[in-house]
Amino acid sequence: MRYIVCLLMFLLTGCVSIPHESTLKPDLTINPILYLRVRIVNEIVITGPEDAPLIDFAREPADVDADIDYANNLLYEAGIQLVASQRELWVLDDKYNKDFFLKGDAKCYDDCVSIYYLFPRPECFVGYRGFYQIGFGPFPWLKEYGKGLVLYGKLCNKTTLVHEISHVVGGLQHTFSPANTVLDVEMTADPSYHNVMNYSQGENVFFTAGQLDLIYCSTVTWHRNCIIMERMP
């Protein structure tokens, strides 16, 4: 039923929106958990002698795994789980900015969401609302981008991946965005600080019921071909 509702909303309006008063959460007793294929690209720098090279990762592999686990713990309530089905190590230089990855490479992989862990680039020090740009995830309806997101690994914290992938997969806005349509009556200004979409780094971050519902519907609408398995919990 959820698939039908999402499809009808998309065909009639071109997008999926959840009304302000929504208190829905994905009913995992009747809707399957969707396992979403993701591809991990980790930039590396190799130094030292050839017989004993030293490898520096944009994000340490153990931290990448921890990011995915942390994201999956939060996304489970939305009925979504990330599956890293492909991992790549790339040697690059900083002339390759986020557009190279998201408007170029990611478009070659339409059956997965590409996650690019990069070393910091000059572009991430422009600043936004007093913060450095530590990641970038375009909304799924922006056709100039492929299915992917960029994370500047050395600047990331444990919530960065789940925040950015919620833009890309879930179509979620920031809590402080005027375009936000699912949060206005679901929480007051104070608890919104701990929301995933407010750059929170705290221990008690959360999604609202409306956000969880929108993530599920957006995944079905925009990323159906990235789903590798559906399973009832």
C-alpha positions in Angstrom: 0.0 0.0 0.0 2.8 2.4 0.9 4.4 1.8 -2.6 1.0 2.8 -4.2 0.6 5.9 -2.2 4.2 7.0 -2.9 3.8 6.4 -6.6 0.5 8.2 -6.8 1.9 11.2 -5.0 4.9 11.3 -7.3 2.8 11.0 -10.5 0.4 13.7 -9.4 2.8 16.2 -8.0 6.3 15.3 -9.1 7.4 14.9 -5.5 6.5 13.2 -2.3 5.5 15.4 0.6 4.2 14.6 4.0 1.6 16.9 5.7 2.6 18.9 8.7 0.4 16.9 11.0 1.9 13.5 10.0 2.6 11.2 12.9 3.2 8.2 10.7 6.1 5.9 11.0 6.9 3.0 8.6 4.9 0.1 9.9 7.5 -2.6 9.9 4.9 -5.3 10.6 3.4 -4.8 7.1 6.2 -3.1 5.1 9.6 -4.8 4.4 12.9 -3.4 5.4 14.6 -2.1 2.3 18.3 -3.0 1.9 20.0 -0.2 -0.1 23.2 -0.8 -2.1 25.9 1.7 -1.4 29.4 2.0 -3.0 32.2 3.3 -0.9 35.1 5.3 -2.5 37.9 6.2 -0.1 40.6 8.6 -1.2 44.1 7.6 -0.2 47.6 9.1 -0.2 50.6 6.7 -0.5 54.0 7.8 0.9 57.2 6.2 2.0 59.4 3.6 0.2 58.0 1.1 -2.3 58.9 -1.8 -0.1 57.1 -0.3 3.0 54.5 2.2 1.7 52.5 4.2 4.2 48.8 4.7 3.3 46.8 7.6 4.7 43.0 7.3 4.3 40.6 10.2 3.9 38.6 8.1 6.4 40.0 5.1 8.2 38.2 1.9 7.1 37.2 1.2 10.7 35.6 4.6 10.9 33.8 4.1 7.6 32.3 0.9 9.1 31.4 2.7 12.3 29.7 5.4 10.2 27.6 2.8 8.4 26.6 1.0 11.6 25.6 4.3 13.2 23.6 5.3 10.2 21.9 1.9 10.1 20.9 2.1 13.7 19.0 5.4 13.1 17.7 4.4 9.7 16.3 1.1 10.9 13.2 2.9 12.3 12.6 4.2 8.7 12.8 0.7 7.4 16.1 1.4 5.5 19.5 -0.4 5.8 22.7 0.4 4.0 24.7 -2.4 2.4 28.3 -1.6 1.4 28.5 -3.9 -1.7 31.5 -2.3 -3.3 34.6 -0.6 -1.8 37.3 1.3 -3.8 40.5 3.1 -3.0 41.4 6.1 -5.2 44.6 8.1 -5.4 43.7 11.7 -6.5 44.7 15.3 -6.1 42.5 18.1 -4.9 41.8 19.5 -8.4 38.9 17.0 -8.4 36.1 18.7 -6.6 32.7 17.4 -5.6 31.2 18.1 -9.0 33.6 15.7 -10.6 32.3 12.9 -8.4 28.6 13.8 -8.1 28.0 15.2 -11.6 30.4 12.7 -13.3 31.4 9.4 -11.7 28.2 8.9 -9.7 26.1 9.0 -12.8 27.9 5.9 -14.0 26.5 3.9 -11.1 22.7 4.3 -11.2 22.0 1.1 -9.2 23.7 2.3 -6.0 24.4 5.3 -3.9 28.1 6.3 -4.1 29.7 7.6 -1.0 32.9 9.5 -1.6 35.2 10.0 1.4 37.7 12.7 0.3 40.5 14.6 1.9 39.5 18.2 2.6 39.4 20.4 -0.5 39.5 24.3 -0.7 35.8 24.2 -1.4 35.0 22.9 2.1 36.4 25.9 3.8 33.9 28.4 2.3 31.8 28.2 5.4 28.0 27.9 5.8 26.1 29.3 8.8 29.5 29.5 10.6 30.4 25.9 9.8 32.9 24.3 7.4 31.4 22.2 4.7 32.2 18.7 5.9 29.9 17.0 3.5 27.5 17.5 0.6 24.5 15.5 -0.4 22.2 16.7 -3.2 18.4 16.0 -3.1 17.3 13.1 -5.3 15.2 15.3 -7.6 18.2 17.4 -8.7 18.9 15.8 -12.1 22.3 17.3 -12.6 23.7 15.1 -9.9 24.1 11.3 -9.8 23.1 9.2 -6.8 25.9 10.1 -4.4 27.3 12.2 -1.6 30.7 13.6 -0.7 32.2 13.5 2.8 35.4 15.2 3.8 36.7 12.3 5.9 39.2 14.1 8.2 36.4 16.6 9.2 33.6 14.1 9.6 31.9 13.1 12.9 29.8 10.1 13.5 26.6 11.8 12.4 27.9 13.2 9.0 27.1 10.2 6.9 23.5 9.7 8.2 22.8 13.5 7.8 24.0 13.6 4.2 22.5 10.4 3.1 19.2 11.6 4.5 19.3 14.4 2.0 20.2 12.1 -0.9 18.0 9.1 -0.1 15.3 10.6 2.1 15.0 14.0 0.5 15.0 15.6 4.0 15.6 19.3 4.5 17.5 20.9 7.4 15.4 21.6 10.5 16.1 25.3 10.0 15.2 25.3 6.3 12.1 27.4 5.2 11.4 24.4 2.8 10.9 22.0 5.7 7.5 20.5 5.6 7.5 17.7 8.2 8.9 19.2 11.4 6.9 22.3 12.2 4.4 20.8 14.6 6.4 17.7 15.5 8.9 19.3 17.8 9.7 22.6 19.5 12.9 24.7 18.9 14.8 23.2 21.8 14.7 19.4 20.9 15.3 20.3 17.2 18.9 20.8 18.1 19.3 17.0 18.6 17.6 16.2 15.2 19.8 14.4 12.6 19.1 17.2 10.2 20.4 20.0 12.4 24.2 19.1 12.3 23.8 17.6 15.8 26.8 15.7 17.2 25.1 14.7 20.5 24.3 11.3 21.9 20.6 11.6 21.6 20.1 12.4 17.9 16.8 11.3 16.3 14.4 11.5 13.4 10.8 12.6 13.8 7.9 10.4 12.8 7.4 12.5 9.7 11.0 12.3 8.7 11.0 8.5 9.0 8.0 8.2 6.8 9.5 10.6 4.2 12.7 8.6 4.1 10.9 5.4 3.3 8.6 7.0 0.6 11.5 8.9 -1.0 13.6 5.7 -1.2 10.8 3.8 -2.9 10.2 6.8 -5.3 13.7 7.8 -6.2 16.0 4.8 -5.5 14.0 1.8 -6.3 16.7 0.3 -8.5 19.2 0.6 -5.6 17.3 -1.8 -3.4 18.9 -5.2 -3.4 16.7 -7.0 -0.9 13.4 -6.6 0.9 12.8 -8.5 4.1 10.2 -8.5 6.8 11.8 -7.8 10.2 
